[in-house]
Amino acid sequence: MNNSFFTTRKPDFMIIGQGKCGTTSLFNYIRKYAKNFVSPKQKEIYFFSDLYDNGLNYYERFFPFKIKPQDVTGEATPQYLFHPLSAKRIAETYPNIKLIVMLRNPIDRAYSHYNFINNSNKTVGFDYLSFEEAIKTEDKRLAGELEKVLNTGKYTYKYKYYSYLTQGIYYKQLINWFNHFPREQFLILKSEDFFVNPNMVLKRVFNFLNLNFKNNTEYIYRVYNQTDYEKINPRTREFLKEYFFEYNKKLSQLVGINFNI
């Protein structure tokens, strides 16, 4: 076989966030239905958030060493969007990379986040407070945590897991990323559109990434990482509507995404 038809490949794209917004389902659909996608060794690598000190050689070992030039590879680590240093690190390493962002109604995202880490079947974390207590004391709980992240370069436990509201202030996170990348390198998706019509959104993603659908394949859009839990207290939702109102207004002005909350 002629090796000139192959090339050493670094990631062409990253799904950078946000967590609990459908990123796992999206990545799995790409992996299942794109005929020219070559998967990394794992979906979430965490290199540009928590493992940066391991060095670039460590990171690039997760990707196929040689693939055809028309093939595409990439990863999905939702924690990148919120991490204050990831954008700068990625821009310095892969300035031309394509970036996919999925944004969900921040009320639903926060409540899903809380229930996910408290799911008895998971080992990702635990919060001893009720959701209502957690969101009302979030500022106090996170005091000084951002500074620790900036000093160490890695997430702290509290900043990663107890930032239910802070992670939903999307416009601030996007401004940070827009300071490092041109907007044409982003595909920003609304999770609710993806949940309702995954096929339509997946076509947009494939077009953005230059991916081709497999032929003669039945497309089944099962939901990944879904957690069952009780509905949010209506009074809590009203509190959060008011909390996120101005932030969502700024997000709409920035990227045109509106949430019906």
VMD Tcl script that draws the C-alpha trace (Angstrom):
set ca {
  {0.00 0.00 0.00}
  {1.31 3.44 -0.91}
  {2.07 5.33 2.31}
  {1.77 8.65 0.49}
  {-1.99 8.27 0.78}
  {-1.71 8.45 4.55}
  {-0.85 11.28 6.90}
  {-0.03 11.68 10.56}
  {-3.13 13.29 12.01}
  {-3.85 15.62 14.89}
  {-7.42 16.48 15.92}
  {-9.46 18.27 13.27}
  {-12.18 19.26 15.74}
  {-13.17 19.31 19.38}
  {-16.59 19.26 20.99}
  {-15.71 21.58 23.86}
  {-18.95 21.73 25.82}
  {-21.10 22.38 27.66}
  {-21.57 19.44 30.00}
  {-25.05 17.86 30.26}
  {-26.00 19.33 26.89}
  {-25.92 16.25 24.65}
  {-22.23 16.10 23.80}
  {-21.93 12.37 24.47}
  {-24.84 11.56 22.19}
  {-23.47 13.82 19.45}
  {-20.01 12.27 19.60}
  {-21.44 8.75 19.51}
  {-23.59 9.60 16.48}
  {-20.49 10.89 14.69}
  {-18.62 7.72 15.58}
  {-21.47 5.46 14.43}
  {-22.68 7.21 11.28}
  {-19.70 8.99 9.67}
  {-17.81 6.79 7.24}
  {-14.72 9.02 7.20}
  {-14.40 9.57 10.96}
  {-11.53 7.83 12.74}
  {-12.13 7.77 16.47}
  {-9.53 8.59 19.12}
  {-8.82 6.04 21.82}
  {-11.41 7.67 24.07}
  {-14.05 10.39 23.80}
  {-13.00 12.66 26.66}
  {-9.26 13.19 27.06}
  {-9.22 16.15 29.52}
  {-5.78 17.18 28.33}
  {-6.41 20.91 27.94}
  {-8.22 21.12 31.27}
  {-6.60 18.76 33.77}
  {-3.72 16.90 32.11}
  {-1.85 19.68 30.33}
  {1.32 19.05 32.31}
  {1.59 15.61 30.69}
  {2.82 17.25 27.49}
  {1.60 17.26 23.90}
  {3.10 13.89 23.03}
  {0.86 12.33 25.68}
  {-2.21 13.98 24.13}
  {-1.50 13.14 20.51}
  {-1.01 9.46 21.32}
  {-4.79 9.25 21.72}
  {-5.26 9.91 18.01}
  {-4.62 7.59 15.05}
  {-1.02 7.73 13.93}
  {-1.76 7.48 10.22}
  {-5.11 7.96 8.46}
  {-6.19 8.92 4.97}
  {-6.13 12.67 4.22}
  {-9.89 12.77 3.62}
  {-10.59 11.22 7.01}
  {-11.41 13.26 10.11}
  {-10.60 12.76 13.77}
  {-11.43 14.69 16.91}
  {-12.44 14.45 20.54}
  {-15.15 15.65 22.90}
  {-14.28 16.98 26.35}
  {-17.21 19.13 27.56}
  {-15.19 20.60 30.44}
  {-13.00 22.58 28.03}
  {-15.57 25.33 27.48}
  {-15.76 26.30 31.14}
  {-12.10 25.91 31.98}
  {-10.50 29.39 32.05}
  {-7.23 28.28 30.41}
  {-8.37 25.75 27.80}
  {-9.07 28.28 25.03}
  {-5.60 29.81 25.23}
  {-3.92 26.41 25.41}
  {-5.79 25.02 22.42}
  {-5.30 28.18 20.34}
  {-1.56 28.03 20.91}
  {-1.48 24.36 19.90}
  {-4.12 24.03 17.15}
  {-5.03 27.55 15.95}
  {-7.07 26.26 12.98}
  {-9.12 23.62 14.78}
  {-12.91 23.50 14.42}
  {-14.89 23.85 17.64}
  {-18.40 22.64 18.41}
  {-20.35 24.09 21.34}
  {-23.68 22.74 22.57}
  {-25.76 24.99 24.83}
  {-28.83 23.92 26.77}
  {-31.35 25.97 28.72}
  {-29.14 26.80 31.73}
  {-31.88 25.96 34.22}
  {-32.25 22.43 32.87}
  {-28.49 22.08 32.47}
  {-27.87 23.05 36.12}
  {-30.52 20.68 37.46}
  {-29.30 17.84 35.22}
  {-25.73 18.50 36.39}
  {-26.80 18.25 40.04}
  {-28.74 15.02 39.52}
  {-25.97 13.49 37.43}
  {-23.32 13.82 40.12}
  {-25.74 12.56 42.77}
  {-26.84 9.53 40.76}
  {-26.04 6.46 42.83}
  {-24.84 4.68 39.69}
  {-22.14 7.29 39.06}
  {-18.84 7.89 40.79}
  {-18.15 11.35 39.40}
  {-19.02 13.30 42.53}
  {-21.52 13.96 45.26}
  {-23.22 17.00 46.76}
  {-24.49 16.76 50.31}
  {-26.72 19.84 49.87}
  {-30.14 19.94 48.26}
  {-30.25 21.57 44.84}
  {-31.93 24.65 46.31}
  {-29.30 24.98 49.04}
  {-26.50 24.39 46.56}
  {-27.50 27.13 44.13}
  {-28.19 29.66 46.88}
  {-24.78 29.11 48.45}
  {-22.82 28.66 45.22}
  {-20.97 31.98 45.42}
  {-19.80 31.18 48.94}
  {-18.80 27.62 48.06}
  {-16.81 28.73 45.02}
  {-15.05 31.62 46.72}
  {-11.35 31.42 45.81}
  {-11.79 28.36 43.59}
  {-11.21 30.16 40.28}
  {-7.93 31.52 41.62}
  {-6.87 27.97 42.52}
  {-7.67 26.80 38.99}
  {-5.63 29.62 37.49}
  {-2.72 28.90 39.82}
  {-2.63 25.14 39.33}
  {-3.95 25.02 35.77}
  {-6.39 22.27 36.79}
  {-9.97 22.09 37.91}
  {-10.63 21.97 41.63}
  {-13.32 19.59 42.78}
  {-15.64 22.39 43.84}
  {-15.13 24.50 40.71}
  {-15.87 21.54 38.46}
  {-18.79 19.97 40.32}
  {-20.47 22.69 42.39}
  {-20.62 25.39 39.68}
  {-24.23 24.68 38.71}
  {-25.11 28.29 37.92}
  {-21.69 29.55 36.89}
  {-21.38 26.97 34.15}
  {-24.69 28.23 32.72}
  {-23.40 31.78 32.14}
  {-22.52 30.88 28.59}
  {-21.85 34.29 27.14}
  {-18.86 34.85 29.44}
  {-17.34 31.54 28.43}
  {-17.86 32.23 24.72}
  {-16.31 35.68 24.93}
  {-13.17 34.07 26.32}
  {-13.06 31.64 23.40}
  {-13.83 34.36 20.84}
  {-10.77 36.20 22.12}
  {-8.64 33.28 20.91}
  {-10.41 31.97 17.80}
  {-12.31 33.54 14.87}
  {-16.03 32.86 15.00}
  {-16.07 30.97 11.71}
  {-14.24 28.13 13.47}
  {-17.22 27.58 15.78}
  {-20.45 25.69 15.31}
  {-22.73 26.69 18.17}
  {-25.76 24.47 18.63}
  {-28.84 24.65 20.80}
  {-29.28 21.38 22.67}
  {-33.06 21.56 22.53}
  {-32.89 21.53 18.71}
  {-30.66 18.48 18.90}
  {-33.00 16.68 21.29}
  {-36.05 17.34 19.09}
  {-34.46 16.75 15.68}
  {-31.09 15.00 15.97}
  {-30.96 14.17 12.27}
  {-31.22 17.82 11.25}
  {-28.52 18.91 13.70}
  {-26.27 16.01 12.75}
  {-26.43 17.11 9.10}
  {-25.21 20.55 10.16}
  {-22.37 18.98 12.13}
  {-21.34 16.72 9.24}
  {-21.36 19.64 6.84}
  {-19.24 21.72 9.24}
  {-16.69 18.93 9.74}
  {-16.66 17.61 6.15}
  {-17.96 14.25 7.27}
  {-19.84 11.81 5.03}
  {-22.74 9.65 6.15}
  {-22.40 5.89 5.86}
  {-24.47 4.32 3.12}
  {-27.25 1.80 3.74}
  {-27.32 2.50 7.46}
  {-30.34 2.80 9.74}
  {-29.91 5.88 11.92}
  {-31.11 5.27 15.45}
  {-30.72 8.19 17.82}
  {-30.65 6.69 21.28}
  {-29.88 9.03 24.16}
  {-26.61 8.56 26.05}
  {-25.86 9.51 29.67}
  {-29.51 10.10 30.46}
  {-30.39 10.32 34.15}
  {-33.92 9.93 35.51}
  {-34.92 12.29 38.31}
  {-37.86 14.21 39.70}
  {-38.94 17.44 38.06}
  {-37.49 20.66 39.38}
  {-39.51 22.53 42.00}
  {-41.58 25.20 40.18}
  {-40.50 27.87 42.68}
  {-36.87 26.97 42.07}
  {-37.40 27.30 38.32}
  {-38.91 30.74 38.81}
  {-35.91 31.77 40.89}
  {-33.56 30.57 38.17}
  {-35.54 32.27 35.41}
  {-34.84 35.56 37.10}
  {-31.22 34.65 37.80}
  {-30.41 33.79 34.19}
  {-32.56 36.42 32.47}
  {-29.88 39.04 31.83}
  {-27.20 36.45 31.10}
  {-29.39 34.81 28.46}
  {-30.18 38.19 26.96}
  {-26.47 38.84 26.52}
  {-26.02 35.37 25.02}
  {-28.77 36.07 22.50}
  {-27.07 39.33 21.51}
  {-23.74 37.54 21.17}
  {-24.66 34.44 19.15}
  {-28.40 34.62 18.49}
  {-29.42 31.69 20.68}
  {-32.61 32.22 22.71}
  {-33.89 30.02 25.48}
  {-37.58 29.83 26.23}
  {-37.43 29.84 30.01}
}
mol new
graphics top color blue
foreach p $ca { graphics top sphere $p radius 0.5 }
foreach p [lrange $ca 0 end-1] q [lrange $ca 1 end] { graphics top cylinder $p $q radius 0.2 }
display resetview
